[in-house]
Amino acid sequence: MVNHQKFLEGEIRSFIGDLGMARAGIKFLKKKGNKGVIQVNNKSLNEIKTALALIEKENVRTLKVSGMLNKLVDVM
C-alpha cells in the first residue's frame, strides 16, 4: 500500500496543497486487492473526491462514502 499511498498523497497534494492536506487529515486505512479505504475530514470530502477524480494515470473512483467505517466492509 505504500506505493499507492505515496502516489495518491502526491496527486491529492498537487490539487489541494499542503494546507488542504492538513485540513483533510487523510488516513489510509485498508487495502484489499485494487480497493482501499481512506478516512478524511467530512469538511474536506468534496475536495478529496475531486482530486481523486482528476487522477489521469490510474483508474481511481469513489465507490461509497460513509460516516461509519464498518459500513464500508461490504464494498471491500
MDTraj code that builds the backbone (N, CA, C; nanometers):
import mdtraj as md
import numpy as np

residues = "MET VAL ASN HIS GLN LYS PHE LEU GLU GLY GLU ILE ARG SER PHE ILE GLY ASP LEU GLY MET ALA ARG ALA GLY ILE LYS PHE LEU LYS LYS LYS GLY ASN LYS GLY VAL ILE GLN VAL ASN ASN LYS SER LEU ASN GLU ILE LYS THR ALA LEU ALA LEU ILE GLU LYS GLU ASN VAL ARG THR LEU LYS VAL SER GLY MET LEU ASN LYS LEU VAL ASP VAL MET".split()
xyz = np.array([
    [0.0815, -0.1193, 0.0000],
    [0.0000, 0.0000, 0.0000],
    [0.0856, 0.1254, 0.0000],
    [0.2102, 0.1113, 0.0350],
    [0.2956, 0.2293, 0.0448],
    [0.3097, 0.2984, -0.0898],
    [0.3311, 0.2220, -0.1981],
    [0.3461, 0.2849, -0.3293],
    [0.2189, 0.3552, -0.3719],
    [0.1047, 0.2902, -0.3523],
    [-0.0223, 0.3521, -0.3876],
    [-0.0502, 0.4717, -0.2971],
    [-0.0148, 0.4580, -0.1707],
    [-0.0382, 0.5661, -0.0753],
    [0.0435, 0.6887, -0.1136],
    [0.1688, 0.6708, -0.1446],
    [0.2552, 0.7837, -0.1833],
    [0.2042, 0.8482, -0.3121],
    [0.1623, 0.7650, -0.4073],
    [0.1102, 0.8169, -0.5330],
    [-0.0148, 0.9016, -0.5085],
    [-0.1104, 0.8471, -0.4319],
    [-0.2343, 0.9202, -0.4049],
    [-0.2081, 1.0477, -0.3252],
    [-0.1196, 1.0394, -0.2259],
    [-0.0858, 1.1586, -0.1479],
    [-0.0296, 1.2677, -0.2389],
    [0.0588, 1.2307, -0.3299],
    [0.1181, 1.3284, -0.4211],
    [0.0154, 1.3922, -0.5128],
    [-0.0754, 1.3105, -0.5652],
    [-0.1784, 1.3629, -0.6550],
    [-0.2765, 1.4544, -0.5813],
    [-0.3157, 1.4152, -0.4616],
    [-0.4076, 1.4979, -0.3818],
    [-0.3390, 1.6276, -0.3406],
    [-0.2126, 1.6170, -0.3000],
    [-0.1366, 1.7361, -0.2581],
    [-0.1211, 1.8348, -0.3737],
    [-0.1047, 1.7846, -0.4957],
    [-0.0903, 1.8751, -0.6093],
    [-0.2205, 1.9506, -0.6364],
    [-0.3342, 1.8949, -0.5974],
    [-0.4623, 1.9621, -0.6193],
    [-0.5006, 2.0549, -0.5051],
    [-0.4865, 2.0084, -0.3783],
    [-0.5348, 2.0891, -0.2661],
    [-0.4232, 2.1537, -0.1847],
    [-0.2971, 2.1177, -0.2098],
    [-0.1849, 2.1799, -0.1418],
    [-0.1603, 2.1247, -0.0024],
    [-0.0564, 2.1753, 0.0613],
    [-0.0181, 2.1284, 0.1945],
    [-0.1224, 2.1636, 0.3000],
    [-0.1747, 2.2836, 0.2936],
    [-0.2753, 2.3260, 0.3916],
    [-0.4016, 2.2419, 0.3793],
    [-0.4427, 2.2140, 0.2561],
    [-0.5590, 2.1291, 0.2338],
    [-0.5372, 1.9876, 0.2854],
    [-0.4157, 1.9370, 0.2687],
    [-0.3834, 1.8032, 0.3210],
    [-0.3943, 1.8015, 0.4731],
    [-0.3460, 1.9072, 0.5369],
    [-0.3530, 1.9141, 0.6830],
    [-0.4980, 1.9230, 0.7298],
    [-0.5778, 2.0013, 0.6615],
    [-0.7192, 2.0146, 0.6984],
    [-0.7963, 1.8858, 0.6766],
    [-0.7619, 1.8132, 0.5717],
    [-0.8339, 1.6898, 0.5379],
    [-0.8032, 1.5774, 0.6354],
    [-0.6831, 1.5751, 0.6916],
    [-0.6469, 1.4693, 0.7859],
    [-0.6579, 1.3305, 0.7254],
    [-0.5985, 1.3111, 0.6104],
    [-0.6121, 1.1861, 0.5365],
    [-0.5406, 1.0726, 0.6079],
    [-0.6111, 0.9592, 0.6196],
    [-0.5528, 0.8359, 0.6738],
    [-0.5889, 0.7220, 0.5794],
    [-0.4881, 0.6473, 0.5385],
    [-0.5101, 0.5301, 0.4547],
    [-0.5276, 0.4108, 0.5478],
    [-0.6465, 0.3523, 0.5493],
    [-0.6790, 0.2512, 0.6485],
    [-0.6653, 0.1077, 0.5997],
    [-0.7272, 0.0744, 0.4872],
    [-0.7279, -0.0641, 0.4405],
    [-0.7018, -0.0692, 0.2918],
    [-0.6463, -0.1809, 0.2493],
    [-0.6326, -0.2088, 0.1067],
    [-0.6554, -0.3566, 0.0870],
    [-0.7425, -0.3876, -0.0072],
    [-0.7697, -0.5275, -0.0390],
    [-0.7811, -0.5366, -0.1902],
    [-0.6844, -0.5997, -0.2509],
    [-0.6828, -0.6055, -0.3971],
    [-0.6609, -0.4672, -0.4548],
    [-0.7523, -0.4261, -0.5401],
    [-0.7382, -0.2932, -0.6002],
    [-0.8321, -0.1910, -0.5361],
    [-0.8869, -0.2225, -0.4188],
    [-0.9756, -0.1307, -0.3471],
    [-0.9113, -0.0905, -0.2150],
    [-0.9470, 0.0290, -0.1687],
    [-0.8923, 0.0764, -0.0431],
    [-0.9890, 0.1687, 0.0277],
    [-0.9620, 0.1921, 0.1562],
    [-1.0441, 0.2807, 0.2379],
    [-0.9568, 0.3961, 0.2838],
    [-1.0055, 0.5168, 0.2596],
    [-0.9355, 0.6385, 0.3012],
    [-1.0274, 0.7143, 0.3959],
    [-0.9754, 0.7512, 0.5113],
    [-1.0518, 0.8315, 0.6067],
    [-1.0117, 0.9771, 0.5898],
    [-1.1122, 1.0655, 0.5753],
    [-1.0861, 1.2094, 0.5609],
    [-1.1866, 1.2870, 0.6447],
    [-1.1524, 1.4105, 0.6742],
    [-1.2417, 1.5009, 0.7440],
    [-1.3622, 1.5279, 0.6540],
    [-1.4825, 1.5251, 0.7110],
    [-1.6031, 1.5414, 0.6287],
    [-1.6117, 1.6792, 0.5625],
    [-1.5468, 1.7792, 0.6171],
    [-1.5492, 1.9124, 0.5561],
    [-1.4613, 1.9190, 0.4308],
    [-1.3697, 1.8255, 0.4164],
    [-1.2803, 1.8223, 0.3005],
    [-1.3199, 1.7155, 0.1999],
    [-1.4308, 1.6500, 0.2201],
    [-1.4699, 1.5363, 0.1372],
    [-1.4810, 1.5727, -0.0106],
    [-1.5471, 1.6807, -0.0429],
    [-1.5641, 1.7182, -0.1837],
    [-1.4311, 1.7485, -0.2513],
    [-1.3391, 1.8128, -0.1809],
    [-1.2074, 1.8420, -0.2374],
    [-1.1306, 1.7136, -0.2654],
    [-1.1370, 1.6184, -0.1738],
    [-1.0653, 1.4920, -0.1902],
    [-1.1257, 1.4117, -0.3049],
    [-1.2578, 1.4062, -0.3118],
    [-1.3228, 1.3338, -0.4208],
    [-1.2880, 1.3955, -0.5560],
    [-1.2806, 1.5266, -0.5628],
    [-1.2437, 1.5946, -0.6867],
    [-1.0997, 1.5636, -0.7237],
    [-1.0105, 1.5676, -0.6250],
    [-0.8693, 1.5371, -0.6503],
    [-0.8540, 1.3940, -0.7013],
    [-0.9279, 1.3000, -0.6444],
    [-0.9203, 1.1607, -0.6896],
    [-0.9769, 1.1462, -0.8307],
    [-1.0820, 1.2196, -0.8609],
    [-1.1428, 1.2115, -0.9939],
    [-1.0506, 1.2683, -1.1028],
    [-0.9632, 1.3597, -1.0661],
    [-0.8746, 1.4234, -1.1635],
    [-0.7473, 1.3436, -1.1909],
    [-0.7289, 1.2320, -1.1225],
    [-0.6104, 1.1486, -1.1458],
    [-0.6262, 1.0805, -1.2809],
    [-0.5317, 1.1056, -1.3712],
    [-0.5404, 1.0524, -1.5069],
    [-0.4596, 0.9247, -1.5264],
    [-0.3559, 0.9047, -1.4461],
    [-0.2659, 0.7911, -1.4665],
    [-0.3277, 0.6585, -1.4222],
    [-0.4164, 0.6623, -1.3281],
    [-0.4780, 0.5417, -1.2730],
    [-0.6293, 0.5557, -1.2811],
    [-0.6987, 0.4449, -1.2731],
    [-0.8445, 0.4447, -1.2684],
    [-0.8866, 0.4500, -1.1212],
    [-0.9105, 0.5691, -1.0706],
    [-0.9468, 0.5884, -0.9303],
    [-1.0897, 0.6394, -0.9253],
    [-1.1753, 0.5708, -0.8484],
    [-1.3149, 0.6104, -0.8352],
    [-1.3552, 0.6047, -0.6883],
    [-1.4531, 0.6854, -0.6540],
    [-1.5141, 0.6794, -0.5217],
    [-1.6351, 0.5878, -0.5326],
    [-1.6308, 0.4754, -0.4626],
    [-1.7410, 0.3801, -0.4692],
    [-1.8482, 0.4090, -0.3665],
    [-1.8064, 0.4500, -0.2466],
    [-1.9027, 0.4710, -0.1397],
    [-1.8440, 0.5668, -0.0370],
    [-1.9306, 0.6476, 0.0212],
    [-1.8921, 0.7383, 0.1289],
    [-1.9801, 0.7058, 0.2472],
    [-1.9187, 0.6946, 0.3661],
    [-1.9953, 0.6602, 0.4848],
    [-1.9392, 0.7332, 0.6051],
    [-2.0265, 0.7622, 0.6991],
    [-1.9837, 0.8230, 0.8242],
    [-1.9303, 0.7209, 0.9226],
    [-1.9567, 0.5934, 0.8951],
    [-1.9113, 0.4856, 0.9828],
    [-1.8285, 0.3874, 0.9012],
    [-1.7076, 0.3567, 0.9503],
    [-1.6161, 0.2727, 0.8758],
    [-1.6681, 0.1310, 0.8567],
    [-1.7401, 0.0762, 0.9542],
    [-1.7860, -0.0605, 0.9400],
    [-1.8916, -0.0753, 0.8311],
    [-1.9516, 0.0332, 0.7840],
    [-2.0467, 0.0259, 0.6727],
    [-1.9736, 0.0084, 0.5402],
    [-1.8436, 0.0306, 0.5372],
    [-1.7666, 0.0167, 0.4152],
    [-1.7183, -0.1259, 0.3915],
    [-1.7426, -0.2146, 0.4855],
    [-1.6946, -0.3519, 0.4745],
    [-1.7557, -0.4210, 0.3535],
    [-1.8813, -0.3967, 0.3238],
    [-1.9457, -0.4648, 0.2116],
    [-1.8916, -0.4184, 0.0769],
    [-1.8282, -0.3034, 0.0695],
    [-1.7689, -0.2547, -0.0545],
    [-1.6407, -0.3312, -0.0849],
    [-1.5671, -0.3670, 0.0187],
    [-1.4407, -0.4360, 0.0004],
    [-1.4697, -0.5817, -0.0040],
])
top = md.Topology()
chain = top.add_chain()
for i, resn in enumerate(residues, 1):
    res = top.add_residue(resn, chain, resSeq=i)
    for name in ("N", "CA", "C"):
        top.add_atom(name, md.element.get_by_symbol(name[0]), res)
traj = md.Trajectory(xyz[None], top)
